[in-house]
Amino acid sequence: MLTLYFCPGACSTAAHIALEETGAPYQGRPVLISKGEHKTEAYAAVNLRHHVPALSVDGKVITECVAILAYLARRYPKAQLLPIDDVDQARCIATLAWIASAVDPLFRRAARPERFVTNDATQPAVRDAARNAYWVKCREIDGLLSGKMWMMGAQYTVCDPYALVYFGWGQRLGLPMAELLAYSAFKDRMLERPAVRTVLERELSPMLTAA
């Protein structure tokens, strides 16, 4: 049995979409960060780091979005969420790792600078610098998508729901995401996928109303 612990609107949305894409039966367990549910003893028993997503596989827990996405793609090869070629698989996982390590931290600094600096006077500078750097990364993703259907080219992979999360987060920061023509067109294609819409509707995603 698969059980996905997720928070609507968090990076766990990518794992939620990928799991829906596989067609595998699973249980979804919302963990509402806004209510502090990720800090409870009950959730600590699932993930000591108090982060989402977490995927329980017959009682064994996988944490970190990149690991969960790679696991789902490999466990369910019929869903074709990873390229077949070994080098292309490695490039796909490298893209996941780049998003996690280079894009994700910038949003967190822009959205919650108080978590990184305690001095109230310096928080606006941290926020603005991170927001500007995040915009640069969004433009880089736009460039990666230029002339392509999906992040890795013609094949839809686990990179695509992960990239979608950061488009929505750019909207959340008030960035002019509509200016990114390739990224915006990619977002529109994503919203046409049944699994994506199912998850975004379930999570009440603002991307549906902003579309």
Secondary structure, 3 states (H helix, E strand, C coil): CEEEEECCCCCHHHHHHHHHHHCCCEEEEECCHHHCHHHCHHHHCCCCCCCCCEEEECCEEEECHHHHHHHHHHHCHHHCCCCCCHHHHHHHHHHHHHHHHHHHHHHHHHHCHHHCCCCCCCHHHHHHHHHHHHHHHHHHHHHHHCCCCECCECCCCCHHHHHHHHHHHHHHCCCCHHHCHHHHHHHHHHHCCHHHHHHHHHCCCHHHHHC
